[in-house]
Amino acid sequence: MKEINVKWQKKMLFQVQQDGHHFFIDASKDVGGEDKGCRPKALLLSGLAGCTGMDVVSILRKMKITNFDLNIRVTADSTDEHPKIYKDIVINYEFTGDDLPWEKLEKAVNLSETRYCGVSAMLRKAAKINSIITVNGRTKND
């Protein structure tokens, strides 16, 4: 069982205790917050990037692919009506390195997104998720 403690501080500011770590969640100033922490809905996207990123790195290590850097950019569009949920999410896996094999990168991303990443599995029930893989600034079709 997972337990997270979230304590209201003031206005729209909450302190989170999670797995021995502390951080804040807050709203923007235009809706009564003080902008002292992350937005709760955006944290879902951070969780998605972290979850799939950990999978991809682990899978590539098992494939003996270790000499690379990985940056993951996630963008999302929300619905216009309340509750405003993410409807379209794009995950861009940005690899840099020499002689990176496309087929292994694609396999690692695919395994993460279809088999291992629980965050992706949950968000797919509510949103369309598309992925882009770039290597040294180029997509496969460039």
Long-range contacts (C-beta under 8 A, 24 or more apart in sequence): 13-37, 41-78, 41-84, 41-86, 44-86, 44-119, 44-123, 45-74, 45-76, 45-86, 45-89, 46-74, 47-119, 48-74, 48-89, 48-91, 48-117, 48-119, 48-120, 48-123, 49-73, 49-74, 49-91, 50-119, 51-112, 51-117, 51-118, 51-119, 51-120, 52-91, 52-109, 52-112, 52-113, 52-117, 52-119, 52-120, 55-108, 55-111, 55-112, 55-116, 55-117, 56-93, 56-108, 56-109, 56-112, 59-107, 59-108, 59-111, 59-112, 59-116, 60-104, 60-105, 60-108, 63-104, 63-107, 63-108, 65-100, 65-101, 65-104, 65-105, 65-108, 67-97, 67-98, 68-95, 68-96, 68-97, 68-100, 69-95, 69-96, 69-97, 70-94, 70-95, 71-96, 76-127, 85-126, 85-127, 86-123, 86-126, 86-127, 87-127, 87-128, 88-127, 88-128, 88-130, 89-123, 89-127, 89-128, 89-129, 89-130, 90-129, 90-130, 90-131, 90-132, 91-129, 91-130, 91-131, 91-132, 92-131, 92-132, 92-133, 92-134, 93-131, 93-132, 93-133, 93-134, 94-134, 94-137, 95-133, 95-134, 95-135, 95-136, 96-135, 96-136, 97-135, 97-136, 100-135, 100-136, 102-133, 102-135, 102-140, 105-133, 105-135, 106-133, 106-140, 109-133
